[in-house]
């Protein structure tokens, strides 16, 4: 693989997760354009814009969400 040190796994996870989530959301938002032939262009622009906005949100929110989830649950 790429050999990225494990201590950066949070960033790698956030990069992949935000990209995939934005790709699906942009495809759903672009679906009405499927018949017009503009789907791919619209989807690409929507994905890039939403991913650039969501990547920092995911990277900074994930640790807070993880701590909140840990506080709301218990070991079995």
PQR file with spaces between the fields and no chain letter, atoms N, CA, C, O and H, PARSE charges and radii, in Angstrom:
ATOM       1  N    UNK     1       0.834   -1.186    0.000 -0.4000 1.5000
ATOM       2  CA   UNK     1       0.000    0.000    0.000 -0.0000 2.0000
ATOM       3  C    UNK     1       0.884    1.257    0.000  0.5500 1.7000
ATOM       4  O    UNK     1       2.043    1.209   -0.411 -0.5500 1.4000
ATOM       5  N    UNK     2       0.328    2.366    0.460 -0.4000 1.5000
ATOM       6  CA   UNK     2       1.045    3.636    0.416 -0.0000 2.0000
ATOM       7  C    UNK     2       2.090    3.796    1.506  0.5500 1.7000
ATOM       8  O    UNK     2       3.006    4.605    1.361 -0.5500 1.4000
ATOM       9  H    UNK     2      -0.614    2.405    0.794  0.4000 1.0000
ATOM      10  N    UNK     3       1.977    3.053    2.581 -0.4000 1.5000
ATOM      11  CA   UNK     3       2.936    3.162    3.657 -0.0000 2.0000
ATOM      12  C    UNK     3       2.755    4.392    4.532  0.5500 1.7000
ATOM      13  O    UNK     3       3.721    4.873    5.124 -0.5500 1.4000
ATOM      14  H    UNK     3       1.233    2.395    2.699  0.4000 1.0000
ATOM      15  N    UNK     4       1.543    4.906    4.622 -0.4000 1.5000
ATOM      16  CA   UNK     4       1.256    6.050    5.480 -0.0000 2.0000
ATOM      17  C    UNK     4       1.308    5.562    6.927  0.5500 1.7000
ATOM      18  O    UNK     4       0.708    4.536    7.246 -0.5500 1.4000
ATOM      19  H    UNK     4       0.759    4.515    4.140  0.4000 1.0000
ATOM      20  N    UNK     5       2.008    6.269    7.801 -0.4000 1.5000
ATOM      21  CA   UNK     5       2.087    5.837    9.203 -0.0000 2.0000
ATOM      22  C    UNK     5       0.701    5.729    9.848  0.5500 1.7000
ATOM      23  O    UNK     5      -0.193    6.531    9.576 -0.5500 1.4000
ATOM      24  H    UNK     5       2.496    7.103    7.542  0.4000 1.0000
ATOM      25  N    UNK     6       0.550    4.726   10.700 -0.4000 1.5000
ATOM      26  CA   UNK     6      -0.733    4.438   11.344 -0.0000 2.0000
ATOM      27  C    UNK     6      -1.264    5.623   12.139  0.5500 1.7000
ATOM      28  O    UNK     6      -2.478    5.760   12.293 -0.5500 1.4000
ATOM      29  H    UNK     6       1.276    4.074   10.921  0.4000 1.0000
ATOM      30  N    UNK     7      -0.390    6.475   12.644 -0.4000 1.5000
ATOM      31  CA   UNK     7      -0.862    7.608   13.449 -0.0000 2.0000
ATOM      32  C    UNK     7      -1.699    8.591   12.616  0.5500 1.7000
ATOM      33  O    UNK     7      -2.386    9.444   13.177 -0.5500 1.4000
ATOM      34  H    UNK     7       0.596    6.364   12.518  0.4000 1.0000
ATOM      35  N    UNK     8      -1.645    8.478   11.300 -0.4000 1.5000
ATOM      36  CA   UNK     8      -2.446    9.324   10.419 -0.0000 2.0000
ATOM      37  C    UNK     8      -3.700    8.616    9.906  0.5500 1.7000
ATOM      38  O    UNK     8      -4.368    9.114    9.000 -0.5500 1.4000
ATOM      39  H    UNK     8      -1.087    7.785   10.844  0.4000 1.0000
ATOM      40  N    UNK     9      -4.017    7.467   10.477 -0.4000 1.5000
ATOM      41  CA   UNK     9      -5.165    6.700    9.979 -0.0000 2.0000
ATOM      42  C    UNK     9      -6.473    7.470   10.106  0.5500 1.7000
ATOM      43  O    UNK     9      -7.379    7.287    9.293 -0.5500 1.4000
ATOM      44  H    UNK     9      -3.474    7.062   11.213  0.4000 1.0000
ATOM      45  N    UNK    10      -6.583    8.328   11.113 -0.4000 1.5000
ATOM      46  CA   UNK    10      -7.792    9.145   11.267 -0.0000 2.0000
ATOM      47  C    UNK    10      -7.999   10.028   10.037  0.5500 1.7000
ATOM      48  O    UNK    10      -9.123   10.170    9.556 -0.5500 1.4000
ATOM      49  H    UNK    10      -5.848    8.477   11.774  0.4000 1.0000
ATOM      50  N    UNK    11      -6.932   10.612    9.535 -0.4000 1.5000
ATOM      51  CA   UNK    11      -7.029   11.482    8.361 -0.0000 2.0000
ATOM      52  C    UNK    11      -7.333   10.686    7.098  0.5500 1.7000
ATOM      53  O    UNK    11      -8.110   11.131    6.253 -0.5500 1.4000
ATOM      54  H    UNK    11      -6.019   10.496    9.926  0.4000 1.0000
ATOM      55  N    UNK    12      -6.727    9.519    6.969 -0.4000 1.5000
ATOM      56  CA   UNK    12      -6.988    8.662    5.810 -0.0000 2.0000
ATOM      57  C    UNK    12      -8.444    8.221    5.819  0.5500 1.7000
ATOM      58  O    UNK    12      -9.114    8.247    4.787 -0.5500 1.4000
ATOM      59  H    UNK    12      -6.096    9.158    7.656  0.4000 1.0000
ATOM      60  N    UNK    13      -8.932    7.817    6.987 -0.4000 1.5000
ATOM      61  CA   UNK    13     -10.331    7.416    7.123 -0.0000 2.0000
ATOM      62  C    UNK    13     -11.261    8.570    6.750  0.5500 1.7000
ATOM      63  O    UNK    13     -12.209    8.385    5.987 -0.5500 1.4000
ATOM      64  H    UNK    13      -8.388    7.796    7.826  0.4000 1.0000
ATOM      65  N    UNK    14     -10.994    9.744    7.282 -0.4000 1.5000
ATOM      66  CA   UNK    14     -11.825   10.915    6.985 -0.0000 2.0000
ATOM      67  C    UNK    14     -11.808   11.284    5.520  0.5500 1.7000
ATOM      68  O    UNK    14     -12.834   11.674    4.963 -0.5500 1.4000
ATOM      69  H    UNK    14     -10.224    9.894    7.902  0.4000 1.0000
ATOM      70  N    UNK    15     -10.640   11.163    4.885 -0.4000 1.5000
ATOM      71  CA   UNK    15     -10.494   11.443    3.460 -0.0000 2.0000
ATOM      72  C    UNK    15     -11.383   10.507    2.641  0.5500 1.7000
ATOM      73  O    UNK    15     -12.122   10.951    1.763 -0.5500 1.4000
ATOM      74  H    UNK    15      -9.807   10.846    5.337  0.4000 1.0000
ATOM      75  N    UNK    16     -11.304    9.213    2.936 -0.4000 1.5000
ATOM      76  CA   UNK    16     -12.083    8.213    2.194 -0.0000 2.0000
ATOM      77  C    UNK    16     -13.572    8.351    2.497  0.5500 1.7000
ATOM      78  O    UNK    16     -14.399    8.354    1.586 -0.5500 1.4000
ATOM      79  H    UNK    16     -10.703    8.852    3.650  0.4000 1.0000
ATOM      80  N    UNK    17     -13.907    8.464    3.776 -0.4000 1.5000
ATOM      81  CA   UNK    17     -15.317    8.522    4.174 -0.0000 2.0000
ATOM      82  C    UNK    17     -16.012    9.754    3.610  0.5500 1.7000
ATOM      83  O    UNK    17     -17.124    9.649    3.092 -0.5500 1.4000
ATOM      84  H    UNK    17     -13.235    8.462    4.517  0.4000 1.0000
ATOM      85  N    UNK    18     -15.382   10.909    3.700 -0.4000 1.5000
ATOM      86  CA   UNK    18     -16.018   12.125    3.191 -0.0000 2.0000
ATOM      87  C    UNK    18     -16.140   12.084    1.674  0.5500 1.7000
ATOM      88  O    UNK    18     -17.142   12.542    1.123 -0.5500 1.4000
ATOM      89  H    UNK    18     -14.479   10.995    4.121  0.4000 1.0000
ATOM      90  N    UNK    19     -15.148   11.548    1.000 -0.4000 1.5000
ATOM      91  CA   UNK    19     -15.218   11.439   -0.459 -0.0000 2.0000
ATOM      92  C    UNK    19     -16.344   10.538   -0.919  0.5500 1.7000
ATOM      93  O    UNK    19     -17.075   10.874   -1.851 -0.5500 1.4000
ATOM      94  H    UNK    19     -14.335   11.175    1.448  0.4000 1.0000
ATOM      95  N    UNK    20     -16.486    9.389   -0.268 -0.4000 1.5000
ATOM      96  CA   UNK    20     -17.545    8.451   -0.636 -0.0000 2.0000
ATOM      97  C    UNK    20     -18.924    9.019   -0.321  0.5500 1.7000
ATOM      98  O    UNK    20     -19.833    8.933   -1.147 -0.5500 1.4000
ATOM      99  H    UNK    20     -15.892    9.115    0.489  0.4000 1.0000
ATOM     100  N    UNK    21     -19.085    9.592    0.855 -0.4000 1.5000
ATOM     101  CA   UNK    21     -20.371   10.168    1.234 -0.0000 2.0000
ATOM     102  C    UNK    21     -20.783   11.287    0.291  0.5500 1.7000
ATOM     103  O    UNK    21     -21.940   11.355   -0.123 -0.5500 1.4000
ATOM     104  H    UNK    21     -18.346    9.662    1.525  0.4000 1.0000
ATOM     105  N    UNK    22     -19.855   12.159   -0.048 -0.4000 1.5000
ATOM     106  CA   UNK    22     -20.166   13.267   -0.957 -0.0000 2.0000
ATOM     107  C    UNK    22     -20.461   12.766   -2.362  0.5500 1.7000
ATOM     108  O    UNK    22     -21.295   13.343   -3.061 -0.5500 1.4000
ATOM     109  H    UNK    22     -18.915   12.104    0.289  0.4000 1.0000
ATOM     110  N    UNK    23     -19.790   11.702   -2.786 -0.4000 1.5000
ATOM     111  CA   UNK    23     -20.059   11.133   -4.116 -0.0000 2.0000
ATOM     112  C    UNK    23     -21.487   10.614   -4.205  0.5500 1.7000
ATOM     113  O    UNK    23     -22.174   10.842   -5.201 -0.5500 1.4000
ATOM     114  H    UNK    23     -19.112   11.233   -2.218  0.4000 1.0000
ATOM     115  N    UNK    24     -21.931    9.921   -3.170 -0.4000 1.5000
ATOM     116  CA   UNK    24     -23.303    9.395   -3.161 -0.0000 2.0000
ATOM     117  C    UNK    24     -24.316   10.538   -3.094  0.5500 1.7000
ATOM     118  O    UNK    24     -25.299   10.539   -3.834 -0.5500 1.4000
ATOM     119  H    UNK    24     -21.373    9.736   -2.361  0.4000 1.0000
ATOM     120  N    UNK    25     -24.081   11.510   -2.211 -0.4000 1.5000
ATOM     121  CA   UNK    25     -25.020   12.635   -2.087 -0.0000 2.0000
ATOM     122  C    UNK    25     -25.088   13.448   -3.382  0.5500 1.7000
ATOM     123  O    UNK    25     -26.172   13.865   -3.791 -0.5500 1.4000
ATOM     124  H    UNK    25     -23.282   11.510   -1.610  0.4000 1.0000
ATOM     125  N    UNK    26     -23.953   13.673   -4.022 -0.4000 1.5000
ATOM     126  CA   UNK    26     -23.941   14.428   -5.279 -0.0000 2.0000
ATOM     127  C    UNK    26     -24.651   13.653   -6.387  0.5500 1.7000
ATOM     128  O    UNK    26     -25.324   14.253   -7.225 -0.5500 1.4000
ATOM     129  H    UNK    26     -23.073   13.334   -3.689  0.4000 1.0000
ATOM     130  N    UNK    27     -24.508   12.337   -6.401 -0.4000 1.5000
ATOM     131  CA   UNK    27     -25.204   11.525   -7.408 -0.0000 2.0000
ATOM     132  C    UNK    27     -26.717   11.606   -7.211  0.5500 1.7000
ATOM     133  O    UNK    27     -27.468   11.713   -8.180 -0.5500 1.4000
ATOM     134  H    UNK    27     -23.961   11.850   -5.721  0.4000 1.0000
ATOM     135  N    UNK    28     -27.157   11.554   -5.960 -0.4000 1.5000
ATOM     136  CA   UNK    28     -28.594   11.657   -5.684 -0.0000 2.0000
ATOM     137  C    UNK    28     -29.109   13.034   -6.095  0.5500 1.7000
ATOM     138  O    UNK    28     -30.178   13.138   -6.696 -0.5500 1.4000
ATOM     139  H    UNK    28     -26.547   11.467   -5.173  0.4000 1.0000
ATOM     140  N    UNK    29     -28.368   14.082   -5.780 -0.4000 1.5000
ATOM     141  CA   UNK    29     -28.794   15.435   -6.142 -0.0000 2.0000
ATOM     142  C    UNK    29     -28.759   15.655   -7.647  0.5500 1.7000
ATOM     143  O    UNK    29     -29.539   16.452   -8.169 -0.5500 1.4000
ATOM     144  H    UNK    29     -27.500   13.997   -5.292  0.4000 1.0000
ATOM     145  N    UNK    30     -27.874   14.970   -8.349 -0.4000 1.5000
ATOM     146  CA   UNK    30     -27.734   15.148   -9.798 -0.0000 2.0000
ATOM     147  C    UNK    30     -28.636   14.220  -10.602  0.5500 1.7000
ATOM     148  O    UNK    30     -28.735   14.370  -11.820 -0.5500 1.4000
ATOM     149  H    UNK    30     -27.241   14.323   -7.925  0.4000 1.0000
ATOM     150  N    UNK    31     -29.283   13.281   -9.962 -0.4000 1.5000
ATOM     151  CA   UNK    31     -30.094   12.290  -10.671 -0.0000 2.0000
ATOM     152  C    UNK    31     -31.120   12.886  -11.628  0.5500 1.7000
ATOM     153  O    UNK    31     -31.314   12.327  -12.707 -0.5500 1.4000
ATOM     154  H    UNK    31     -29.202   13.159   -8.972  0.4000 1.0000
ATOM     155  N    UNK    32     -31.798   14.005  -11.289 -0.4000 1.5000
ATOM     156  CA   UNK    32     -32.759   14.570  -12.241 -0.0000 2.0000
ATOM     157  C    UNK    32     -32.125   14.946  -13.590  0.5500 1.7000
ATOM     158  O    UNK    32     -32.844   15.079  -14.580 -0.5500 1.4000
ATOM     159  H    UNK    32     -31.641   14.460  -10.413  0.4000 1.0000
ATOM     160  N    UNK    33     -30.829   15.114  -13.650 -0.4000 1.5000
ATOM     161  CA   UNK    33     -30.164   15.477  -14.900 -0.0000 2.0000
ATOM     162  C    UNK    33     -29.715   14.261  -15.706  0.5500 1.7000
ATOM     163  O    UNK    33     -29.074   14.413  -16.746 -0.5500 1.4000
ATOM     164  H    UNK    33     -30.244   15.005  -12.845  0.4000 1.0000
ATOM     165  N    UNK    34     -30.040   13.068  -15.243 -0.4000 1.5000
ATOM     166  CA   UNK    34     -29.582   11.842  -15.903 -0.0000 2.0000
ATOM     167  C    UNK    34     -30.030   11.770  -17.360  0.5500 1.7000
ATOM     168  O    UNK    34     -29.273   11.309  -18.214 -0.5500 1.4000
ATOM     169  H    UNK    34     -30.561   12.944  -14.398  0.4000 1.0000
ATOM     170  N    UNK    35     -31.230   12.211  -17.652 -0.4000 1.5000
ATOM     171  CA   UNK    35     -31.742   12.134  -19.020 -0.0000 2.0000
ATOM     172  C    UNK    35     -31.255   13.244  -19.928  0.5500 1.7000
ATOM     173  O    UNK    35     -31.363   13.129  -21.149 -0.5500 1.4000
ATOM     174  H    UNK    35     -31.846   12.586  -16.959  0.4000 1.0000
ATOM     175  N    UNK    36     -30.727   14.309  -19.367 -0.4000 1.5000
ATOM     176  CA   UNK    36     -30.343   15.461  -20.180 -0.0000 2.0000
ATOM     177  C    UNK    36     -28.919   15.387  -20.713  0.5500 1.7000
ATOM     178  O    UNK    36     -28.530   16.199  -21.552 -0.5500 1.4000
ATOM     179  H    UNK    36     -30.640   14.403  -18.375  0.4000 1.0000
ATOM     180  N    UNK    37     -28.144   14.427  -20.238 -0.4000 1.5000
ATOM     181  CA   UNK    37     -26.760   14.319  -20.674 -0.0000 2.0000
ATOM     182  C    UNK    37     -25.792   15.179  -19.891  0.5500 1.7000
ATOM     183  O    UNK    37     -24.606   15.230  -20.218 -0.5500 1.4000
ATOM     184  H    UNK    37     -28.461   13.767  -19.556  0.4000 1.0000
ATOM     185  N    UNK    38     -26.275   15.857  -18.862 -0.4000 1.5000
ATOM     186  CA   UNK    38     -25.425   16.726  -18.048 -0.0000 2.0000
ATOM     187  C    UNK    38     -25.109   16.122  -16.676  0.5500 1.7000
ATOM     188  O    UNK    38     -24.518   16.780  -15.820 -0.5500 1.4000
ATOM     189  H    UNK    38     -27.238   15.816  -18.596  0.4000 1.0000
ATOM     190  N    UNK    39     -25.505   14.875  -16.482 -0.4000 1.5000
ATOM     191  CA   UNK    39     -25.350   14.248  -15.173 -0.0000 2.0000
ATOM     192  C    UNK    39     -23.895   14.221  -14.707  0.5500 1.7000
ATOM     193  O    UNK    39     -23.600   14.630  -13.584 -0.5500 1.4000
ATOM     194  H    UNK    39     -25.985   14.340  -17.178  0.4000 1.0000
ATOM     195  N    UNK    40     -22.992   13.748  -15.549 -0.4000 1.5000
ATOM     196  CA   UNK    40     -21.598   13.565  -15.136 -0.0000 2.0000
ATOM     197  C    UNK    40     -20.937   14.901  -14.784  0.5500 1.7000
ATOM     198  O    UNK    40     -20.227   14.999  -13.784 -0.5500 1.4000
ATOM     199  H    UNK    40     -23.231   13.416  -16.461  0.4000 1.0000
ATOM     200  N    UNK    41     -21.172   15.921  -15.603 -0.4000 1.5000
ATOM     201  CA   UNK    41     -20.574   17.229  -15.334 -0.0000 2.0000
ATOM     202  C    UNK    41     -21.136   17.811  -14.041  0.5500 1.7000
ATOM     203  O    UNK    41     -20.382   18.295  -13.196 -0.5500 1.4000
ATOM     204  H    UNK    41     -21.750   15.841  -16.415  0.4000 1.0000
ATOM     205  N    UNK    42     -22.450   17.766  -13.888 -0.4000 1.5000
ATOM     206  CA   UNK    42     -23.081   18.297  -12.676 -0.0000 2.0000
ATOM     207  C    UNK    42     -22.640   17.509  -11.453  0.5500 1.7000
ATOM     208  O    UNK    42     -22.322   18.090  -10.415 -0.5500 1.4000
ATOM     209  H    UNK    42     -23.062   17.373  -14.574  0.4000 1.0000
ATOM     210  N    UNK    43     -22.622   16.177  -11.575 -0.4000 1.5000
ATOM     211  CA   UNK    43     -22.205   15.335  -10.459 -0.0000 2.0000
ATOM     212  C    UNK    43     -20.761   15.644  -10.060  0.5500 1.7000
ATOM     213  O    UNK    43     -20.466   15.768   -8.871 -0.5500 1.4000
ATOM     214  H    UNK    43     -22.881   15.705  -12.418  0.4000 1.0000
ATOM     215  N    UNK    44     -19.880   15.766  -11.012 -0.4000 1.5000
ATOM     216  CA   UNK    44     -18.476   16.055  -10.713 -0.0000 2.0000
ATOM     217  C    UNK    44     -18.283   17.372   -9.987  0.5500 1.7000
ATOM     218  O    UNK    44     -17.525   17.453   -9.021 -0.5500 1.4000
ATOM     219  H    UNK    44     -20.119   15.665  -11.978  0.4000 1.0000
ATOM     220  N    UNK    45     -18.963   18.388  -10.447 -0.4000 1.5000
ATOM     221  CA   UNK    45     -18.868   19.703   -9.783 -0.0000 2.0000
ATOM     222  C    UNK    45     -19.468   19.659   -8.378  0.5500 1.7000
ATOM     223  O    UNK    45     -18.883   20.170   -7.423 -0.5500 1.4000
ATOM     224  H    UNK    45     -19.579   18.322  -11.232  0.4000 1.0000
ATOM     225  N    UNK    46     -20.644   19.040   -8.272 -0.4000 1.5000
ATOM     226  CA   UNK    46     -21.308   18.947   -6.968 -0.0000 2.0000
ATOM     227  C    UNK    46     -20.464   18.135   -5.993  0.5500 1.7000
ATOM     228  O    UNK    46     -20.339   18.498   -4.823 -0.5500 1.4000
ATOM     229  H    UNK    46     -21.118   18.625   -9.048  0.4000 1.0000
ATOM     230  N    UNK    47     -19.879   17.027   -6.476 -0.4000 1.5000
ATOM     231  CA   UNK    47     -19.041   16.196   -5.612 -0.0000 2.0000
ATOM     232  C    UNK    47     -17.819   16.969   -5.133  0.5500 1.7000
ATOM     233  O    UNK    47     -17.521   16.965   -3.938 -0.5500 1.4000
ATOM     234  H    UNK    47     -19.981   16.731   -7.426  0.4000 1.0000
ATOM     235  N    UNK    48     -17.115   17.625   -6.028 -0.4000 1.5000
ATOM     236  CA   UNK    48     -15.902   18.340   -5.652 -0.0000 2.0000
ATOM     237  C    UNK    48     -16.203   19.451   -4.647  0.5500 1.7000
ATOM     238  O    UNK    48     -15.494   19.593   -3.651 -0.5500 1.4000
ATOM     239  H    UNK    48     -17.356   17.629   -6.999  0.4000 1.0000
ATOM     240  N    UNK    49     -17.230   20.225   -4.898 -0.4000 1.5000
ATOM     241  CA   UNK    49     -17.588   21.319   -4.003 -0.0000 2.0000
ATOM     242  C    UNK    49     -17.972   20.787   -2.625  0.5500 1.7000
ATOM     243  O    UNK    49     -17.492   21.288   -1.608 -0.5500 1.4000
ATOM     244  H    UNK    49     -17.806   20.110   -5.707  0.4000 1.0000
ATOM     245  N    UNK    50     -18.835   19.775   -2.590 -0.4000 1.5000
ATOM     246  CA   UNK    50     -19.279   19.247   -1.299 -0.0000 2.0000
ATOM     247  C    UNK    50     -18.140   18.549   -0.570  0.5500 1.7000
ATOM     248  O    UNK    50     -18.067   18.625    0.656 -0.5500 1.4000
ATOM     249  H    UNK    50     -19.225   19.369   -3.416  0.4000 1.0000
ATOM     250  N    UNK    51     -17.255   17.876   -1.283 -0.4000 1.5000
ATOM     251  CA   UNK    51     -16.136   17.187   -0.636 -0.0000 2.0000
ATOM     252  C    UNK    51     -15.152   18.186   -0.026  0.5500 1.7000
ATOM     253  O    UNK    51     -14.651   17.976    1.078 -0.5500 1.4000
ATOM     254  H    UNK    51     -17.315   17.814   -2.279  0.4000 1.0000
ATOM     255  N    UNK    52     -14.880   19.270   -0.750 -0.4000 1.5000
ATOM     256  CA   UNK    52     -13.975   20.284   -0.206 -0.0000 2.0000
ATOM     257  C    UNK    52     -14.530   20.915    1.067  0.5500 1.7000
ATOM     258  O    UNK    52     -13.769   21.307    1.952 -0.5500 1.4000
ATOM     259  H    UNK    52     -15.287   19.441   -1.648  0.4000 1.0000
ATOM     260  N    UNK    53     -15.847   21.012    1.160 -0.4000 1.5000
ATOM     261  CA   UNK    53     -16.459   21.558    2.367 -0.0000 2.0000
ATOM     262  C    UNK    53     -16.558   20.525    3.484  0.5500 1.7000
ATOM     263  O    UNK    53     -16.389   20.868    4.654 -0.5500 1.4000
ATOM     264  H    UNK    53     -16.465   20.694    0.442  0.4000 1.0000
ATOM     265  N    UNK    54     -16.828   19.269    3.145 -0.4000 1.5000
ATOM     266  CA   UNK    54     -17.051   18.243    4.158 -0.0000 2.0000
ATOM     267  C    UNK    54     -15.775   17.640    4.730  0.5500 1.7000
ATOM     268  O    UNK    54     -15.778   17.186    5.875 -0.5500 1.4000
ATOM     269  H    UNK    54     -16.965   18.990    2.195  0.4000 1.0000
ATOM     270  N    UNK    55     -14.702   17.623    3.978 -0.4000 1.5000
ATOM     271  CA   UNK    55     -13.476   17.002    4.477 -0.0000 2.0000
ATOM     272  C    UNK    55     -13.024   17.607    5.806  0.5500 1.7000
ATOM     273  O    UNK    55     -12.767   16.848    6.740 -0.5500 1.4000
ATOM     274  H    UNK    55     -14.700   17.992    3.049  0.4000 1.0000
ATOM     275  N    UNK    56     -12.914   18.921    5.941 -0.4000 1.5000
ATOM     276  CA   UNK    56     -12.514   19.465    7.248 -0.0000 2.0000
ATOM     277  C    UNK    56     -13.539   19.185    8.346  0.5500 1.7000
ATOM     278  O    UNK    56     -13.172   18.964    9.500 -0.5500 1.4000
ATOM     279  H    UNK    56     -13.123   19.538    5.182  0.4000 1.0000
ATOM     280  N    UNK    57     -14.818   19.195    7.989 -0.4000 1.5000
ATOM     281  CA   UNK    57     -15.855   18.907    8.981 -0.0000 2.0000
ATOM     282  C    UNK    57     -15.681   17.492    9.520  0.5500 1.7000
ATOM     283  O    UNK    57     -15.725   17.274   10.731 -0.5500 1.4000
ATOM     284  H    UNK    57     -15.116   19.375    7.052  0.4000 1.0000
ATOM     285  N    UNK    58     -15.485   16.538    8.623 -0.4000 1.5000
ATOM     286  CA   UNK    58     -15.318   15.149    9.040 -0.0000 2.0000
ATOM     287  C    UNK    58     -14.054   14.989    9.872  0.5500 1.7000
ATOM     288  O    UNK    58     -14.081   14.322   10.907 -0.5500 1.4000
ATOM     289  H    UNK    58     -15.450   16.716    7.640  0.4000 1.0000
ATOM     290  N    UNK    59     -12.959   15.581    9.445 -0.4000 1.5000
ATOM     291  CA   UNK    59     -11.698   15.417   10.163 -0.0000 2.0000
ATOM     292  C    UNK    59     -11.759   15.984   11.574  0.5500 1.7000
ATOM     293  O    UNK    59     -11.175   15.417   12.496 -0.5500 1.4000
ATOM     294  H    UNK    59     -12.937   16.123    8.605  0.4000 1.0000
ATOM     295  N    UNK    60     -12.457   17.091   11.748 -0.4000 1.5000
ATOM     296  CA   UNK    60     -12.522   17.708   13.070 -0.0000 2.0000
ATOM     297  C    UNK    60     -13.685   17.199   13.915  0.5500 1.7000
ATOM     298  O    UNK    60     -13.602   17.209   15.143 -0.5500 1.4000
ATOM     299  H    UNK    60     -12.932   17.552   10.998  0.4000 1.0000
ATOM     300  N    UNK    61     -14.759   16.759   13.284 -0.4000 1.5000
ATOM     301  CA   UNK    61     -15.924   16.287   14.031 -0.0000 2.0000
ATOM     302  C    UNK    61     -15.782   14.835   14.473  0.5500 1.7000
ATOM     303  O    UNK    61     -16.337   14.461   15.506 -0.5500 1.4000
ATOM     304  H    UNK    61     -14.827   16.751   12.286  0.4000 1.0000
ATOM     305  N    UNK    62     -15.068   14.021   13.738 -0.4000 1.5000
ATOM     306  CA   UNK    62     -14.977   12.592   14.050 -0.0000 2.0000
ATOM     307  C    UNK    62     -14.478   12.318   15.465  0.5500 1.7000
ATOM     308  O    UNK    62     -15.081   11.495   16.154 -0.5500 1.4000
ATOM     309  H    UNK    62     -14.617   14.325   12.899  0.4000 1.0000
ATOM     310  N    UNK    63     -13.410   12.961   15.937 -0.4000 1.5000
ATOM     311  CA   UNK    63     -12.979   12.679   17.311 -0.0000 2.0000
ATOM     312  C    UNK    63     -14.029   13.061   18.365  0.5500 1.7000
ATOM     313  O    UNK    63     -14.190   12.368   19.369 -0.5500 1.4000
ATOM     314  H    UNK    63     -12.920   13.630   15.378  0.4000 1.0000
ATOM     315  N    UNK    64     -14.732   14.156   18.126 -0.4000 1.5000
ATOM     316  CA   UNK    64     -15.779   14.589   19.055 -0.0000 2.0000
ATOM     317  C    UNK    64     -16.924   13.577   19.034  0.5500 1.7000
ATOM     318  O    UNK    64     -17.437   13.194   20.086 -0.5500 1.4000
ATOM     319  H    UNK    64     -14.602   14.719   17.310  0.4000 1.0000
ATOM     320  N    UNK    65     -17.317   13.152   17.858 -0.4000 1.5000
ATOM     321  CA   UNK    65     -18.402   12.176   17.728 -0.0000 2.0000
ATOM     322  C    UNK    65     -17.996   10.854   18.376  0.5500 1.7000
ATOM     323  O    UNK    65     -18.813   10.216   19.040 -0.5500 1.4000
ATOM     324  H    UNK    65     -16.901   13.463   17.004  0.4000 1.0000
ATOM     325  N    UNK    66     -16.743   10.439   18.191 -0.4000 1.5000
ATOM     326  CA   UNK    66     -16.265    9.194   18.795 -0.0000 2.0000
ATOM     327  C    UNK    66     -16.326    9.277   20.320  0.5500 1.7000
ATOM     328  O    UNK    66     -16.756    8.325   20.970 -0.5500 1.4000
ATOM     329  H    UNK    66     -16.080   10.957   17.651  0.4000 1.0000
ATOM     330  N    UNK    67     -15.902   10.405   20.900 -0.4000 1.5000
ATOM     331  CA   UNK    67     -15.964   10.568   22.353 -0.0000 2.0000
ATOM     332  C    UNK    67     -17.412   10.597   22.846  0.5500 1.7000
ATOM     333  O    UNK    67     -17.725   10.025   23.890 -0.5500 1.4000
ATOM     334  H    UNK    67     -15.553   11.179   20.372  0.4000 1.0000
ATOM     335  N    UNK    68     -18.289   11.258   22.100 -0.4000 1.5000
ATOM     336  CA   UNK    68     -19.702   11.298   22.465 -0.0000 2.0000
ATOM     337  C    UNK    68     -20.312    9.894   22.426  0.5500 1.7000
ATOM     338  O    UNK    68     -21.049    9.511   23.335 -0.5500 1.4000
ATOM     339  H    UNK    68     -18.035   11.723   21.252  0.4000 1.0000
ATOM     340  N    UNK    69     -20.008    9.140   21.391 -0.4000 1.5000
ATOM     341  CA   UNK    69     -20.515    7.765   21.284 -0.0000 2.0000
ATOM     342  C    UNK    69     -19.982    6.899   22.417  0.5500 1.7000
ATOM     343  O    UNK    69     -20.719    6.078   22.964 -0.5500 1.4000
ATOM     344  H    UNK    69     -19.409    9.451   20.653  0.4000 1.0000
ATOM     345  N    UNK    70     -18.717    7.069   22.775 -0.4000 1.5000
ATOM     346  CA   UNK    70     -18.148    6.318   23.895 -0.0000 2.0000
ATOM     347  C    UNK    70     -18.837    6.686   25.210  0.5500 1.7000
ATOM     348  O    UNK    70     -19.057    5.823   26.060 -0.5500 1.4000
ATOM     349  H    UNK    70     -18.119    7.736   22.330  0.4000 1.0000
ATOM     350  N    UNK    71     -19.180    7.971   25.377 -0.4000 1.5000
ATOM     351  CA   UNK    71     -19.852    8.416   26.597 -0.0000 2.0000
ATOM     352  C    UNK    71     -21.287    7.878   26.684  0.5500 1.7000
ATOM     353  O    UNK    71     -21.815    7.685   27.779 -0.5500 1.4000
ATOM     354  H    UNK    71     -19.002    8.672   24.687  0.4000 1.0000
ATOM     355  N    UNK    72     -21.901    7.644   25.548 -0.4000 1.5000
ATOM     356  CA   UNK    72     -23.292    7.186   25.527 -0.0000 2.0000
ATOM     357  C    UNK    72     -23.421    5.669   25.585  0.5500 1.7000
ATOM     358  O    UNK    72     -24.530    5.155   25.733 -0.5500 1.4000
ATOM     359  H    UNK    72     -21.472    7.801   24.659  0.4000 1.0000
ATOM     360  N    UNK    73     -22.316    4.943   25.472 -0.4000 1.5000
ATOM     361  CA   UNK    73     -22.370    3.491   25.476 -0.0000 2.0000
ATOM     362  C    UNK    73     -21.501    2.951   26.594  0.5500 1.7000
ATOM     363  O    UNK    73     -20.768    3.697   27.244 -0.5500 1.4000
ATOM     364  H    UNK    73     -21.415    5.361   25.352  0.4000 1.0000
ATOM     365  N    UNK    74     -21.587    1.654   26.810 -0.4000 1.5000
ATOM     366  CA   UNK    74     -20.791    1.015   27.855 -0.0000 2.0000
ATOM     367  C    UNK    74     -20.193   -0.280   27.329  0.5500 1.7000
ATOM     368  O    UNK    74     -20.645   -0.835   26.328 -0.5500 1.4000
ATOM     369  H    UNK    74     -22.182    1.048   26.283  0.4000 1.0000
ATOM     370  N    UNK    75     -19.171   -0.744   28.024 -0.4000 1.5000
ATOM     371  CA   UNK    75     -18.573   -2.040   27.699 -0.0000 2.0000
ATOM     372  C    UNK    75     -19.559   -3.146   28.075  0.5500 1.7000
ATOM     373  O    UNK    75     -20.321   -3.001   29.031 -0.5500 1.4000
ATOM     374  H    UNK    75     -18.804   -0.293   28.837  0.4000 1.0000
ATOM     375  N    UNK    76     -19.545   -4.235   27.334 -0.4000 1.5000
ATOM     376  CA   UNK    76     -20.444   -5.343   27.681 -0.0000 2.0000
ATOM     377  C    UNK    76     -19.749   -6.327   28.584  0.5500 1.7000
ATOM     378  O    UNK    76     -20.346   -7.327   28.982 -0.5500 1.4000
ATOM     379  H    UNK    76     -18.926   -4.352   26.558  0.4000 1.0000
